[in-house]
């Protein structure tokens, strides 16, 4: 289902973001949001659907997902991770951590890398006080379910969003079945299932991607679309600078109560996912 946002609606997207995110955007020197980012902001913050962001590398998918997600969780106080970001590659997790660290620091929202090679001290700190965003591999989630099921529920069951990167790589094969199983298990122990946000390279069969992302109700998956090869319209040039000025008068951050992904690291030789799970469990 495509997002039907109008041009005027896209202009409003910036003003839905948390004031600290508006400040971060200005600090990056951005003149404008890309259209895919503006449409995703509206899709995340103005309804409760799952989201599928399909665009080319360097199109702004990471920021498109996390600017509104961080806005949504900014005032949260519940224990447990607010967001799970699932990636098939440790290298991609490390890269996304570098991209998100400054933004999350400006929001005072913790972010932790969670895979077999990530620092144990940071994972232990997050284990003792789970909060914010966990960037995690499927094998590390499986290891947690197997070795520490009580901790898995404590850490994962309260997530409001699950972001699945490289979603196109999960549409077929045993690893895709494994991640789908993990998502079902996380939903089963949650009081309220997390919203799912899929990030992917351009996909030919969007119906297949929607059905994988939310098998029980693919029609509930929204696809924000935009001309991602160019800058967008929400708000651009002088409009963003004027919006920054109006924010100082209190307009930025009005929202309801209640980015491209980094260039993918070179793929690694495929391994049977059971072997990867055993390796991850041994390092956790």
C-alpha positions in Angstrom: 0.0 0.0 0.0 1.6 3.3 -1.1 1.7 6.3 1.1 -0.7 8.9 -0.3 0.9 12.0 1.3 0.3 15.2 -0.6 3.0 17.9 -1.2 1.7 20.0 1.6 1.8 16.9 3.9 5.4 16.4 3.0 6.2 20.0 4.0 4.7 19.2 7.4 7.0 16.1 8.0 9.8 18.1 9.5 7.6 19.7 12.1 6.5 16.3 13.4 10.0 15.5 14.5 11.3 15.8 18.0 13.0 19.3 18.6 16.3 17.6 19.3 16.2 15.8 16.0 15.3 19.1 14.2 18.5 20.6 15.8 20.5 17.6 14.8 19.3 17.9 11.2 20.4 21.6 11.1 23.7 20.7 12.7 24.4 18.3 9.8 24.0 21.2 7.4 21.0 19.6 5.6 19.1 22.0 3.4 16.3 19.5 2.9 14.9 16.1 3.7 14.7 13.6 0.9 11.2 12.7 -0.3 11.5 9.1 0.9 12.5 10.5 4.4 9.6 12.9 4.5 7.1 10.2 3.4 8.4 7.7 6.0 8.2 10.3 8.8 4.5 10.8 8.0 3.9 7.0 7.7 5.6 6.2 11.0 4.1 9.1 13.0 0.6 9.4 11.6 -0.5 5.8 11.7 0.3 2.4 13.3 1.1 0.3 10.2 4.2 -1.6 9.4 6.6 0.1 7.0 8.5 -1.2 4.0 11.2 1.2 2.7 12.6 -0.1 -0.6 15.2 2.1 -2.3 18.7 2.1 -3.8 21.9 2.2 -1.7 22.6 5.7 -0.3 19.0 6.8 -0.8 18.5 7.8 2.9 16.8 4.7 4.2 18.5 4.6 7.6 17.6 8.2 8.5 14.1 7.7 6.9 13.5 5.0 9.5 15.2 6.3 12.6 14.3 10.0 12.5 10.6 9.2 13.2 11.3 6.1 15.3 13.5 8.1 17.7 10.8 10.8 17.8 8.2 8.2 18.7 10.3 6.6 21.6 11.8 9.9 22.9 9.6 10.1 26.0 9.4 6.4 26.7 10.3 5.2 30.2 9.4 1.5 30.2 12.2 -1.0 30.7 13.5 -3.1 27.8 14.9 -2.2 24.4 12.6 0.2 22.6 13.9 -0.7 19.1 15.5 -3.9 17.8 17.5 -3.4 14.6 18.2 -6.8 13.0 21.0 -7.1 10.4 22.5 -10.2 8.7 26.0 -8.7 8.8 28.2 -7.7 11.8 30.0 -5.2 9.5 26.7 -3.5 8.7 25.8 -3.3 12.4 29.2 -1.7 13.1 28.6 0.8 10.3 25.1 1.7 11.4 26.3 2.1 15.0 28.7 4.8 13.8 25.9 6.5 11.8 23.4 6.4 14.7 25.7 7.1 17.7 25.8 10.9 17.4 22.0 11.2 16.7 21.2 8.9 19.6 23.6 10.7 21.9 21.9 14.0 21.1 18.6 12.4 22.1 20.0 10.8 25.2 18.9 7.4 23.9 21.4 4.5 24.4 22.4 2.4 21.4 24.4 -0.9 21.7 26.0 -3.2 19.2 25.1 -6.8 20.0 26.9 -9.6 18.1 29.7 -12.1 18.9 32.5 -9.6 18.3 30.9 -6.6 20.1 32.4 -5.4 23.4 31.2 -7.5 26.2 31.2 -4.6 28.7 28.7 -2.7 26.6 26.4 -5.7 26.2 26.7 -6.4 30.0 25.7 -2.8 30.7 22.7 -3.1 28.4 21.8 -6.5 29.9 21.6 -4.9 33.4 19.7 -1.9 32.2 18.1 -2.5 28.8 17.0 0.7 27.1 17.1 2.4 23.7 18.3 0.6 20.6 19.9 -2.8 20.2 21.7 -3.4 16.8 21.7 -7.2 16.8 22.3 -10.2 14.5 19.7 -13.0 14.2 22.3 -15.4 15.7 22.6 -13.3 18.8 18.8 -13.2 19.3 18.7 -17.0 18.9 21.5 -17.4 21.4 19.6 -15.3 23.9 16.5 -17.4 23.4 18.4 -20.6 23.9 20.8 -19.6 26.7 18.9 -16.9 28.6 15.1 -17.2 27.8 14.1 -15.1 30.8 16.5 -12.3 29.8 15.3 -12.6 26.2 11.8 -11.7 27.4 13.0 -9.0 29.7 15.1 -7.3 26.9 13.1 -7.9 23.8 9.4 -8.2 24.6 8.7 -4.5 25.1 10.2 -3.3 21.8 8.0 -0.8 20.0 9.8 -1.2 16.7 11.7 -4.0 15.0 13.8 -2.7 12.0 14.9 -5.5 9.6 17.8 -4.3 7.3 18.7 -6.0 4.1 15.2 -7.4 4.0 15.6 -8.6 0.4 18.2 -11.1 1.6 15.6 -12.8 3.9 12.9 -13.4 1.4 14.2 -16.8 0.5 16.3 -19.6 2.0 16.9 -20.9 5.5 18.1 -17.7 7.0 14.9 -15.9 6.0 12.9 -18.7 7.6 15.0 -18.3 10.7 14.5 -14.6 11.0 10.7 -15.0 10.4 10.7 -17.5 13.3 12.5 -15.1 15.6 10.0 -12.4 14.8 7.1 -14.7 15.6 8.7 -15.7 18.9 9.3 -12.1 19.9 5.7 -11.3 19.0 4.5 -14.3 21.1 6.1 -13.0 24.3 5.1 -9.3 23.8 2.0 -7.7 25.3 1.7 -5.8 22.1 3.6 -6.9 18.9 6.2 -4.4 17.8 5.7 -2.5 14.5 8.0 -3.8 11.8 10.0 -1.6 9.5 11.8 -3.3 6.6 14.8 -1.6 4.9 15.7 -3.1 1.5 17.4 -2.5 -1.8 14.9 -2.1 -4.6 12.6 -5.1 -4.7 10.8 -6.3 -7.8 8.1 -8.2 -6.0 6.8 -5.9 -3.3 3.9 -8.2 -2.6 6.3 -10.9 -1.6 8.2 -8.5 0.7 5.0 -7.3 2.4 3.9 -10.9 3.0 7.3 -11.7 4.5 7.3 -8.6 6.7 3.8 -9.2 8.1 2.5 -12.6 7.0 -0.8 -12.4 8.8 -1.8 -9.1 7.3 0.3 -7.9 4.4 -2.2 -5.2 3.6 -1.2 -3.5 6.8 2.3 -2.8 5.4 2.7 0.7 4.0 5.3 1.6 1.4 6.5 5.2 1.5 7.6 6.1 -2.0 9.6 8.9 -3.4 12.0 10.1 -6.0 14.9 9.0 -3.9 17.6 9.9 -6.5 17.1 13.6 -5.8 16.5 15.8 -2.8 12.9 15.9 -1.6 10.5 18.6 -0.7 10.0 18.4 3.0 11.0 21.1 3.6 13.7 22.2 1.2 16.2 25.1 0.8 14.9 28.3 2.3 11.9 26.4 3.7 14.1 24.3 6.0 15.9 27.4 7.2 12.6 29.1 7.8 11.4 26.0 9.6 14.5 26.2 11.8 13.6 29.7 12.7 10.0 28.8 13.5 11.1 26.0 15.7 12.7 28.5 18.0 9.2 29.8 18.3 8.0 26.3 19.2 6.6 24.9 16.0 9.1 22.1 15.5 8.3 18.9 17.4 4.5 19.2 17.2 3.3 15.6 17.0 0.6 13.3 18.1 0.6 12.2 21.7 0.7 8.8 22.7 18.4 6.6 6.2 19.7 5.3 2.9 21.2 2.3 4.6 24.9 2.4 4.4 26.5 0.9 1.4 26.2 -2.8 2.1 29.4 -4.5 3.1 30.7 -7.1 0.7 28.7 -10.2 1.3 30.4 -13.0 3.1 30.5 -16.7 2.2 27.1 -18.3 3.2 27.1 -20.6 6.2 24.5 -22.8 7.6 22.6 -20.6 10.1 22.7 -23.4 12.8 26.5 -23.2 12.8 26.3 -19.4 13.1 23.9 -19.7 16.0 26.2 -22.2 17.8 29.2 -19.9 17.2 27.2 -16.8 18.5 26.0 -18.8 21.6 29.6 -19.7 22.4 30.7 -16.0 22.4 27.7 -14.5 24.2 
